[in-house]
Amino acid sequence: MQNTNDLNSLEDALNHLPDETKDSTLETEFDLDDALAELPREHFQPADLTPVKRAPVRKSSPKPNHQSKPRGKMLISKILTIASGLFIIALLILNIIPYKFLIPLILIIILYPVYVHVSCRKYRRKGGLKAFSLLLACLYLVGAFYAIKFFMVIGDITKDNIAPDINVASESYTMYISGIDTYGEISASSRSDVNMLMVMNPNSHHMLLVNTPRDYYVDLPGISGGQYDKLTHAGNYGVEASMAALSQLYDEPVEFYTRLNFSSLIDIVDALGGITVESELSFTTGEDSGAIVDIIEGKNHLDGIEALAFSRERQAFEDGDNQRGKNQQLVINGIFKRVLSPRVILGANQILNTIGQNTEINMSRSQVQGFIRSYLDGAFQWNTDSVSATGYGSTEYCFSAPDQPLSVVIPDPDSVTGITQLINSTKEVL
């Protein structure tokens, strides 16, 4: 604007020049400095050189970067990933979880650390995710520890075993459960107070428990030379003698066995937090059974000592050994049911120690794994039937005691035949 005023003033000054000056200007070079010198001083305005004051620029604080990676939570993600990986490896090594449950479980275990990793990229995540992930990582590590420990226990009880070539996860088989009348460690040979056959069909999820009275008067193949003896005495010649006697009695192969004693039963039941049995009768056990326990008709929750007394008592019943066999079946069934309860997790360490110290079995490691896997596969679908062999009392000479007659139970042929048919029908593949 100021420059425009100066040009206008210059134009006015040129217009006021004398004519001769204008003519000479046309003939000579125009001298701008002389022209400006003749201008009045009022036409010039000094330029305002005062610096313009600008408003101070306010520096805005940097916005938080929501995409930055919080180091603490990223560390939690890595810990969780490692722990979950170890847990998965331990589960695969243990190999007792049915595949229909194992595959979805592994997918969940894998995907959760991925979710945590992605979530940790968001700066405003709450601390709850961090705490839960830490807890889950600890649970994974504890689970991996017990899985490997269980795997080692299975290895200890199956070490050097020579087992029949049977795929227990898909083929029917029979296991002899022998309860020997001792405490502490399992001895090499002892009378068998419990003689139970467990017939398993993993395809139909059908289990048959067959109780044979301890005083059953039977032949001991390869030992007694055709002379009969009490079934319980077969245990003195080894568990194989008991298996052979039962196999001949029912005309069915008995492939596997497991041996327990009084201490085993007490420790396992206590580790499970007790078992529940539904008694057919009300009675009181005597001192000879190990403890005095009042049993009511219906449901009874028993600890280890009470379960042992319940399974040993026979003096309180009219049919003695037969009712005791039924009660023993109730105890075994109660243990199987309890194994499927969440209480097993809390008592896992004690259960594993008990199995390792007081259990003997002739299965291989892979067969034990297959047995557990097949049982868990139909966890709530197994149908369990129970039957007891019957007979009548008598006094006979026995191979193990030839000098005096002993009280025995003479087998009822119809009862034995009926049990053989039940075993065959249980083993049939549907």
Secondary structure as GFF3:
##gff-version 3
##sequence-region A 1 430
A	DSSP	alpha_helix	2	15	.	.	.	ID=ss1
A	DSSP	alpha_helix	19	27	.	.	.	ID=ss2
A	DSSP	alpha_helix	32	37	.	.	.	ID=ss3
A	DSSP	three_ten_helix	41	43	.	.	.	ID=ss4
A	DSSP	alpha_helix	71	94	.	.	.	ID=ss5
A	DSSP	alpha_helix	99	119	.	.	.	ID=ss6
A	DSSP	alpha_helix	127	157	.	.	.	ID=ss7
A	DSSP	beta_strand	173	180	.	.	.	ID=ss8
A	DSSP	beta_strand	192	201	.	.	.	ID=ss9
A	DSSP	beta_strand	206	211	.	.	.	ID=ss10
A	DSSP	beta_strand	217	219	.	.	.	ID=ss11
A	DSSP	beta_strand	228	230	.	.	.	ID=ss12
A	DSSP	three_ten_helix	231	237	.	.	.	ID=ss13
A	DSSP	alpha_helix	239	250	.	.	.	ID=ss14
A	DSSP	beta_strand	256	261	.	.	.	ID=ss15
A	DSSP	alpha_helix	262	271	.	.	.	ID=ss16
A	DSSP	beta_strand	275	279	.	.	.	ID=ss17
A	DSSP	beta_strand	283	284	.	.	.	ID=ss18
A	DSSP	three_ten_helix	287	289	.	.	.	ID=ss19
A	DSSP	beta_strand	294	295	.	.	.	ID=ss20
A	DSSP	beta_strand	298	302	.	.	.	ID=ss21
A	DSSP	alpha_helix	304	312	.	.	.	ID=ss22
A	DSSP	alpha_helix	321	339	.	.	.	ID=ss23
A	DSSP	alpha_helix	343	346	.	.	.	ID=ss24
A	DSSP	alpha_helix	348	358	.	.	.	ID=ss25
A	DSSP	beta_strand	360	361	.	.	.	ID=ss26
A	DSSP	alpha_helix	365	377	.	.	.	ID=ss27
A	DSSP	beta_strand	383	388	.	.	.	ID=ss28
A	DSSP	beta_strand	391	398	.	.	.	ID=ss29
A	DSSP	beta_strand	401	411	.	.	.	ID=ss30
A	DSSP	alpha_helix	413	427	.	.	.	ID=ss31
###
